[in-house]
Structures are given as C-alpha cells and as structure tokens.
Amino acid sequence: MADERPGQQGKFRERVEEDAGGLVRDDERRRRPSTQGLAFEPLADTASASASFIPIADRLVLESSCDSEDSAGLLPDFGVGLLLAQQKSEKCRQLLEQVQSMISNGQWREALAVADEAVAADPSSGEAWALKGRCLTELGHFEPGVRVLRRARGLVSDGGLRVMVLRLESICISAISRRLEVELERLAKAGEIERALELVRDGLRQQPSSIVLLHHLANLYWMRGDRESAERAVIEARRHVGRENVDLIAELERRFTFGSLKSEVEAARMMLRQHNPKAALEHLDACRNLEGNEHYDGLREYAEQKRGSLTRLLSGGAPAVPQGALRQQTLRWLLSEELKDAEDAVRSGDFRRARGAYEAAAEIEPDCGAIYCGHARAILAQHGRRAGKDELALFEELLQRSLIDPGLGDQVRSLRRSAKETHGSRR
C-alpha cells in the first residue's frame, strides 16, 4: 500500500511501501502474492524455462512522462523571462540568455559549452542545470544527462520547469534502457546468459530500483532455469513498481507461474475476448491447482462475473460493473493485443490505427479505463493545437470514462493540463 506524506502532492509525492512484497494499490491489499506458495516450485527440467528475451524499454511508462510529447525535440522553450528573473548571478543570467539563443538555432554543442559556464557561475541555479541537461539529451549523451537532470530536479522551484526536467529525464532513461536491451538481446541469442546477468547486475549496482533491470534479471534467471533467483528478483521488482508499470511485472509473473497450464489459461482468455464465459470457465476448471495465484483468480472472477451478467441481462437485470485495481489489471491483460497495437501505432505516429485499436478494445470490453485514457492521449497527440470542438469534447468524454480505473487519476489530470496549456497557447 502507498501512503502520502504531508506536503507531498500530485505525481511528485513520495511513495512509502508498507508491505515490501506488495504492489501499490488504492485502498486494496493483495490477497496473496503470486510470487509465493505453489506458483514457484523448483524446476525439475531447466529446459522447460523459455529461452526468449523480452524487451520492455519501449513499453515502460515513467511517472514523469505522462504527457503527450515523447521526444526532446518537441519540447517547448523553457521561457527566457522566467529563467532570467530567477537568477541571482548577473553573469549567469547573461550566459543563460546565450544558451537559449543557441538552443533556438539548434546549436546544441555550443549551447552545452555555455551552459557549463552558467553552472560554474551559479551552481545553485536549477535552470542552468536544466538547460545543460536538455543539451545533453539532444546530443544523445543520456547517461550524463540523467545525472545532470537529477541535480536540476532538486534545485528548480517552478512547477512547469520541474515537469520539463522530469520529462527530459524520462527520455534519457528510456534511451539508456533501449541501448542496454539491444546488448542483452544479443547476448541472450548467443546463449551468453552469465554475461548478460553480469551486465544487469552491474547496472543494478548503480540503479537498484530500475524496473527494466529487475525485469531482465528475473527473466534471465528464468532462462537459466534458476526459478528461486527469478522469484527473488520479481519480489524485489514489486517493491519498486508503480501503478504505471504494474502490467510489466504481472506479465512476467504469469509467464513464470502458469507453466504447463499456460495454454489452458490463454484459451480461457481468448474465450472471454469472444464473449464466451461458459467456455472460458471450462478451460479454467482444468487449472484448479492455480487457485491462490492472483492472475488466475482475477481471470476466473471476471469469467464468473461475465456469466452472471449474461444471466442478469437475459432476466432483465443490470450487469455488474468491474471495480478495483486487480479487476482493471485483468482487463488490461484481456485486451493486451489491442493495447500493444495502439501503443506501437502512437509511437510510429499512425494515430488512425491507434484509435482503431482502442475502439476495437472498447467493443470487446467497455469497462477498461486504460483504453479510454490511451485513446484520449492519441487524440491529443494527433490533433494538438488543431483540435476542434468535436475532438476536444471526445477527448474530455474519454478521460471521464477512463476514471473507472481510479489509478489513472494522475494521468487524467496530466492530460487535461496538457490540453489546457496547448489550447491556451493557441489563443
């Protein structure tokens, strides 16, 4: 469970874990972690472990990157007037003016050199550190960029600038993760699992709470047939994962725990996608020894609720509406194909395909908050300042519907703020 300390508000609140093995949930504790009990038994045959490497960097949602822009080149200027008004040093103000002018002309290397001078002139200037971080990001120097931006984050006081710094930091982290995954995938294909594990452990010594690294640590242990170590890595990942990335760890757990029954569970999931809860329950009945695993229990509860809803509809009653964090996680799993297709389409700029995927997902299951939040984000990214009244009305309607998942509150507020800032600047 997460708690909020006084004075910490919005997406920048400090998360405090009360249960070291639990996922962060809203007013709901996990009934039984999937990484405990019968789900993790010693592997009798190490060959039964899958030998596939699963890249996740492009699917990682960082808490600082909820807004629609996803590249440094699309970021707006920091605002010279605000920056200069906050500088204690006259020399720093003059240097930041030069940096801003160079940035406007795309002279990133020259701007970086002057930003270094500004930092030296006033090391307490968060704005100077922020501009230096932006230059490093644009030049592709992502590792030093992260270090500089983290320094900036601790110094800036303006809320808008802080969001900008966090967004730049998320771009750097994503780029570093993608670069790492290319090397890990090469090593995994070559069968050099020990070398890949060494690379991940080295990274964890510098970033012990990295979800990407912990995810790959668990996956590589599994590929090696070391289920006990894989379990420990998943439990550690659960200590750090936020709601934004809960599905990544859940997917990994399902991969580990379903084992030989994976085909039956997957068949049940497909039957539910086809609105056939009776057939789904028949497949799930063949997996009774998975009872107690939250992913299995969540799918079974959903299937039983769907069968009950059909019965109530036939008798003229109203169907039950899915509630709770676990139920929303199950719905995202149910719609994983459409959600992944939509996310890939948004990244490639194919917004028509993305919106089609979200609409297809809504036809399969209309009570999943993630599809409406993602659809709203796609609309904002597609139309931006050109959005008309109809697009903005649909955008707001989708955001409102997405609140069926209470965990999306921060993302909804962030998207509304982005829309307001975009259309305010247009006027």
C-alpha positions in Angstrom: 0.0 0.0 0.0 1.2 3.5 -0.7 0.9 6.4 1.8 1.3 10.1 1.1 3.3 12.2 3.5 2.2 15.7 4.3 3.4 18.3 1.8 3.7 15.7 -1.0 1.1 16.3 -3.6 0.4 15.2 -7.2 2.6 12.9 -9.2 5.7 14.0 -7.3 4.5 12.6 -3.9 6.9 10.3 -2.1 5.8 6.7 -2.2 6.2 4.7 1.0 5.9 1.0 0.9 4.3 -0.6 4.0 4.3 -4.1 2.5 7.7 -5.0 1.0 6.2 -7.6 -1.3 3.0 -5.8 -2.4 2.1 -3.8 -5.4 1.0 -0.2 -4.8 -2.8 -0.2 -4.9 -5.6 2.2 -3.9 -7.3 1.1 -0.7 -6.7 -2.5 -1.6 -4.1 -5.0 -0.4 -3.0 -8.0 -2.4 -4.7 -11.2 -1.2 -1.8 -13.4 -1.9 1.3 -12.5 -3.9 1.8 -14.6 -7.0 5.5 -15.0 -6.2 4.8 -17.1 -3.1 3.2 -20.5 -2.4 2.8 -23.2 -5.0 3.4 -21.0 -8.0 7.1 -21.0 -7.6 8.4 -24.6 -7.4 11.9 -25.8 -8.2 12.3 -26.5 -11.9 12.7 -30.2 -12.4 13.7 -29.6 -16.0 15.6 -26.4 -16.7 14.9 -26.8 -20.4 11.2 -26.0 -19.6 12.2 -22.4 -19.0 11.6 -20.2 -22.0 14.7 -19.1 -23.8 13.2 -15.9 -25.2 14.3 -12.4 -24.4 11.6 -9.8 -23.9 12.5 -6.2 -24.5 10.3 -3.8 -22.4 12.0 -0.4 -22.6 9.6 0.9 -25.2 6.6 -0.2 -23.1 7.9 1.3 -19.9 5.8 4.2 -18.6 7.7 6.5 -16.4 5.8 8.5 -13.8 7.4 11.7 -15.3 6.3 11.1 -18.8 2.5 11.1 -18.8 2.2 14.0 -21.2 1.8 13.6 -24.9 5.3 14.7 -26.1 7.8 11.9 -26.1 10.9 13.4 -27.6 13.2 16.2 -26.6 13.0 17.9 -30.0 9.2 18.5 -29.4 9.7 20.2 -26.0 8.8 23.9 -25.8 11.3 26.5 -24.7 11.8 26.9 -21.0 10.8 30.6 -21.1 13.7 33.1 -21.0 11.9 35.7 -19.0 11.1 33.4 -16.1 14.5 31.8 -16.1 16.4 35.1 -16.1 14.2 36.6 -13.4 15.2 33.8 -11.0 18.9 34.1 -11.4 20.9 35.5 -8.5 24.0 36.0 -10.6 24.1 38.6 -13.4 26.7 36.6 -15.2 24.5 33.5 -15.0 21.6 35.5 -16.5 23.7 36.6 -19.4 25.0 33.1 -20.1 21.5 31.6 -19.9 20.4 34.2 -22.5 23.1 33.0 -24.8 22.2 29.3 -24.2 18.6 30.0 -25.0 19.5 31.8 -28.2 21.8 28.9 -29.3 19.1 26.3 -28.5 16.6 28.3 -30.6 19.1 28.0 -33.5 19.8 24.3 -32.9 23.4 24.9 -31.8 23.4 22.2 -29.2 27.2 21.7 -28.7 27.8 25.4 -28.4 24.9 25.8 -26.0 26.2 23.0 -23.9 29.6 24.7 -23.5 27.9 28.0 -22.5 25.6 26.1 -20.1 28.6 24.6 -18.4 29.8 28.2 -17.8 26.4 29.1 -16.4 26.5 26.2 -14.0 30.1 27.2 -12.9 28.9 30.8 -12.4 26.0 29.8 -10.2 26.0 26.1 -9.1 22.7 26.7 -7.2 20.8 27.6 -10.4 18.4 24.8 -11.2 17.6 26.5 -14.5 21.2 26.3 -15.6 21.4 22.6 -14.7 18.1 22.1 -16.6 19.4 23.7 -19.8 22.6 21.8 -19.6 20.5 18.6 -19.2 18.5 19.5 -22.2 21.6 20.0 -24.3 23.0 16.6 -23.2 19.7 14.9 -24.1 19.5 16.5 -27.5 23.1 15.4 -28.2 22.4 11.8 -27.2 24.6 11.9 -24.0 22.0 10.1 -22.0 24.0 8.8 -19.0 25.5 12.2 -18.0 22.1 13.8 -19.0 20.3 11.7 -16.3 22.9 12.8 -13.6 22.6 16.5 -14.6 18.8 16.4 -14.7 18.5 14.8 -11.3 20.7 17.6 -10.0 18.4 20.1 -11.7 15.3 18.4 -10.3 16.5 19.0 -6.7 17.1 22.7 -7.4 14.2 24.0 -9.6 11.3 25.6 -7.9 9.0 26.4 -10.8 6.4 23.6 -11.3 6.3 23.8 -15.1 10.1 23.6 -15.3 10.2 20.7 -12.9 7.8 18.8 -15.2 10.0 19.6 -18.1 13.1 18.3 -16.3 11.3 15.1 -15.4 10.2 14.6 -19.0 13.7 15.0 -20.2 14.9 12.6 -17.6 12.4 10.0 -18.7 13.6 10.4 -22.3 17.2 9.7 -21.2 16.2 6.7 -19.1 14.2 5.2 -21.9 17.1 5.7 -24.4 19.6 4.1 -21.9 17.2 1.1 -21.4 16.8 0.6 -25.1 20.6 0.6 -25.7 21.0 -1.9 -22.8 18.3 -4.2 -24.2 20.0 -4.4 -27.6 23.1 -5.8 -26.0 21.2 -8.1 -23.7 19.2 -9.5 -26.6 22.4 -10.2 -28.5 23.9 -12.0 -25.5 20.7 -14.0 -24.9 20.6 -15.1 -28.5 24.2 -16.2 -28.3 23.5 -18.2 -25.2 25.7 -16.0 -23.0 23.3 -15.8 -20.1 26.0 -15.4 -17.5 27.5 -12.4 -19.4 24.0 -10.9 -19.7 23.4 -11.4 -16.0 26.7 -9.7 -15.2 25.7 -6.7 -17.3 22.4 -6.4 -15.5 23.9 -6.8 -12.0 26.4 -4.0 -12.9 23.5 -1.8 -13.8 21.6 -2.6 -10.6 24.6 -1.5 -8.5 24.1 2.0 -10.0 20.3 1.9 -10.3 19.0 -0.7 -7.7 15.3 0.3 -8.2 15.3 0.1 -12.0 12.2 -1.8 -13.1 13.8 -2.6 -16.5 16.9 -4.1 -14.9 14.9 -6.1 -12.3 12.6 -7.3 -15.0 15.5 -8.6 -17.1 17.3 -10.0 -14.0 14.2 -12.2 -13.3 13.8 -13.1 -17.0 17.5 -14.1 -17.4 17.4 -16.2 -14.2 14.3 -17.9 -15.6 16.1 -18.6 -18.9 19.0 -20.1 -16.9 16.5 -22.4 -15.1 17.1 -20.7 -11.7 13.5 -20.3 -10.5 14.4 -19.4 -6.9 16.5 -16.4 -8.0 13.9 -15.4 -10.5 11.3 -15.3 -7.6 13.6 -13.1 -5.6 14.1 -10.7 -8.5 10.3 -10.4 -9.0 9.7 -9.8 -5.3 12.3 -7.0 -5.4 10.7 -5.6 -8.6 7.3 -5.5 -6.8 8.9 -3.3 -4.1 9.6 -0.6 -6.6 7.0 -0.9 -9.3 4.4 1.8 -9.5 0.9 1.6 -11.0 2.3 2.9 -14.3 4.2 -0.4 -14.9 2.3 -3.0 -12.9 1.4 -4.9 -16.1 5.1 -5.5 -16.9 5.7 -7.4 -13.7 2.3 -9.1 -13.8 3.1 -10.4 -17.3 6.4 -11.7 -16.1 4.7 -13.5 -13.2 2.2 -15.1 -15.4 4.9 -16.3 -17.7 6.7 -18.0 -14.7 3.7 -19.3 -12.8 1.3 -20.8 -15.3 3.9 -23.2 -16.6 2.3 -26.2 -18.4 -1.1 -24.8 -17.8 -0.4 -21.6 -19.8 -2.3 -23.0 -22.9 -5.4 -23.6 -20.8 -5.3 -20.1 -19.2 -4.7 -18.5 -22.6 -7.6 -20.4 -24.2 -9.8 -19.1 -21.4 -8.6 -15.6 -22.0 -9.4 -15.9 -25.7 -12.9 -17.3 -25.0 -13.6 -14.2 -22.8 -12.4 -12.0 -25.7 -15.1 -13.7 -27.8 -17.7 -13.2 -25.1 -18.0 -16.9 -24.2 -17.6 -17.0 -20.4 -19.0 -20.6 -20.2 -16.2 -22.0 -22.4 -13.7 -19.9 -20.5 -14.7 -21.4 -17.2 -14.4 -24.9 -18.7 -10.7 -24.2 -19.5 -10.1 -22.6 -16.1 -11.6 -25.6 -14.4 -8.7 -27.6 -15.8 -6.3 -25.2 -13.9 -7.7 -25.6 -10.4 -4.2 -26.1 -8.8 -3.5 -22.4 -9.8 -6.0 -21.2 -7.2 -4.4 -18.6 -5.0 -2.5 -17.1 -7.9 -3.9 -13.6 -8.2 -3.7 -13.6 -12.0 -5.6 -16.8 -12.3 -8.1 -15.8 -9.6 -8.7 -12.4 -11.3 -9.4 -14.1 -14.6 -11.7 -16.6 -13.1 -13.6 -14.0 -11.1 -14.0 -12.0 -14.2 -15.4 -15.0 -16.2 -17.9 -15.8 -13.4 -19.0 -12.2 -13.3 -19.4 -12.2 -17.1 -21.5 -15.3 -17.0 -23.6 -13.8 -14.2 -24.0 -10.6 -16.2 -25.3 -12.5 -19.2 -27.8 -14.3 -16.9 -29.0 -11.0 -15.5 -29.3 -9.4 -18.9 -31.5 -12.3 -20.1 -33.7 -11.9 -17.0 -33.9 -8.1 -17.5 -31.4 -7.1 -14.7 -28.4 -4.7 -15.0 -25.0 -6.2 -15.4 -22.4 -5.8 -12.7 -19.6 -3.2 -13.4 -16.0 -4.4 -12.8 -14.3 -2.5 -9.9 -10.9 -2.5 -8.2 -7.3 -2.4 -9.2 -7.0 -6.1 -9.7 -10.0 -6.2 -12.0 -8.6 -3.4 -14.1 -5.3 -5.3 -14.4 -7.2 -8.3 -15.6 -9.0 -6.2 -18.2 -5.7 -4.8 -19.5 -4.4 -8.4 -19.8 -7.6 -9.4 -21.6 -7.1 -6.6 -24.1 -3.3 -6.8 -24.3 -3.2 -7.3 -28.1 -5.2 -4.1 -28.8 -3.4 -2.1 -26.2 0.0 -3.1 -27.6 -1.0 -2.4 -31.2 -2.3 1.0 -30.2 0.8 1.9 -28.3 3.0 0.8 -31.2 0.9 2.9 -33.6 1.1 6.0 -31.4 4.9 5.7 -31.2 5.1 5.4 -35.0 2.7 8.4 -35.5 -0.1 6.3 -37.0 -2.9 7.8 -34.9 -5.7 6.4 -37.1 -4.5 2.8 -36.5 -4.1 3.6 -32.8 -7.6 5.0 -32.4 -9.0 2.0 -34.4 -7.2 -0.4 -31.9 -8.7 1.5 -28.9 -12.2 1.4 -30.4 -11.8 -2.4 -31.1 -10.7 -2.9 -27.5 -13.8 -1.0 -26.2 -16.0 -3.3 -28.3 -14.5 -6.3 -26.6 -14.6 -4.9 -23.0 -16.1 -1.4 -22.4 -15.1 -1.2 -18.7 -11.3 -1.0 -19.0 -10.1 2.5 -18.1 -6.8 2.2 -19.9 -8.3 2.1 -23.3 -10.1 5.4 -22.8 -7.1 7.1 -21.3 -4.9 5.9 -24.2 -7.5 6.9 -26.8 -7.6 10.4 -25.3 -3.8 10.6 -25.4 -3.8 9.6 -29.0 -6.4 12.3 -29.9 -4.3 15.0 -28.2 -1.1 13.8 -30.0 -2.9 13.6 -33.3 -4.7 16.9 -33.3 -2.7 19.1 -30.9 -3.4 22.7 -31.4 -5.6 21.9 -34.4 -8.2 20.1 -32.3 -11.7 21.4 -32.8 -14.7 21.4 -30.5 -15.7 17.9 -31.5 -12.2 16.4 -30.9 -12.0 18.3 -27.5 -15.4 17.0 -26.5 -14.5 13.5 -27.3 -11.1 13.9 -25.5 -12.9 15.0 -22.3 -15.5 12.3 -22.6 -12.8 9.6 -22.9 -10.9 11.0 -19.9 -14.1 10.9 -17.8 -14.7 7.3 -18.8 -11.2 6.3 -18.0 -11.8 7.2 -14.3 -13.5 3.8 -13.9 -9.9 2.9 -13.1 -9.1 5.1 -10.1 -5.3 4.5 -10.6 -5.4 6.7 -13.7 -6.3 9.9 -11.9 -2.7 11.3 -12.2 -2.6 10.6 -15.9 -6.0 12.1 -16.5 -5.0 15.3 -14.7 -1.8 15.5 -16.6 -3.6 15.1 -20.0 -6.1 17.7 -19.1 -3.3 20.1 -18.1 -1.5 19.4 -21.4 -4.7 20.1 -23.4 -5.3 23.3 -21.5 -1.8 24.6 -22.0 -1.8 23.7 -25.7 -5.1 25.4 -26.5 -4.3 28.3 -24.2 -1.1 29.0 -26.1 -3.0 28.7 -29.4 -5.3 31.6 -28.3 
